[in-house]
Amino acid sequence: MADKKKDIRALSKEQLREFFVKEGDKAFRGNQVYEWLWGKGAHTFEDMTNISKETRQMLQDNFVINHISVDTMQRSSDGTVKNAVKLHDGLIVESVLIPTETRTTACVSSQVGCSLDCKFCATSRLKRMRNLNPDEIYDQVVAIDKESKLYFNRPLSNIVFMGMGEPLMNYNNVMKAIDKITSPEGLGMSPKRIVVSTSGVPKMIKKMADDAVKFNLAVSLHSAIDEVRTEIMPFNATFPLEDLKEALEYWYEKTQRKITYEYVVWDGINDRREDINALVKFCKYVPCKINIIEYNPIDDGQFQQASSSAIDNYIQALESNNIVVNVRRSRGKDIDAACGQLANKS
Ligand code: SAH
């Protein structure tokens, strides 16, 4: 019989306190259990050793703890680690640990599959199966933090929401997860070390600005010309660049924080002079920087990384307009862990 008990981690601290009061116990018991669930990462009620046996049994009768488990873990020759993470209902998402000299970055998923349909991304072929819960997002981060300590002797330093899914299409749960990641009762990480990456959902970008979030924003731009962008990112027909621009201006006005545009240059798609000019123009709307990312092929031949001279043209044009541009090398390609390759292949 399927377990219909509620996931205890769906309760806020206040709700847990109220639960205990209703059960005739002290509200404080709620704090203790909350600390076990979030601070100490307890996987079972049995683990909660300072809680009486009777209370643990009572919790057991009422709730489950839906923990993720790392199903398989692959290590790349460049040190990148990819986790296939099993959820309580058997679905799988992937998260990636990316080490550099000075940082360990966790790249986490926000949905099983994805709501969007970017033609160059392997995840889009999975379709969206469901949103991840806040605790399922949080657990991915905790798992990578542990691996970082184990393999690199240091805690996780940065988090990017660039795994599977569109974080702004699962806004509430992503926000709750970030609250937990940044709260002292969770991982106590600074929001400045977190980047939420979106394909560009204007309404939600404005909502984030209104909610005065403290993390950084990245937008997967890939083209500043509507016809081209709609071709490769069909949802652009619904959320055209003019709306995106307006939302980004609103974001900057409210947060005063620079935006990062992610950009892949493809042969015969966005490598013309007019593509470059359009990007330069787009970059003048709000303070920003550009990350040119290497294309990670996902089987068919429709998309091919542009030549290095095409990329040089972009760099030159951007730099001569005083726009900061970084070229990002791909990591973890040999284990399908690089951008756009997450598709539960294993
Ligand atoms: N949905 C969010 C986050 C996931 S994608 C977003 O779109 O931003 C993370 C980044 O990988 C995005 O910038 C995306 O455009 C990029 N990407 C997708 N497929 C890729 C591929 N095959 N090669 C390189 N980058 C890719």
Residues whose N, C-alpha, C, O or C-beta is under 5 A from the ligand:
A	BS01	SAH	F120 C121 F161 M162 G163 G165 E166 P167 S197 T198 S199 S220 E262 E294 Y295 N296 C339 G340
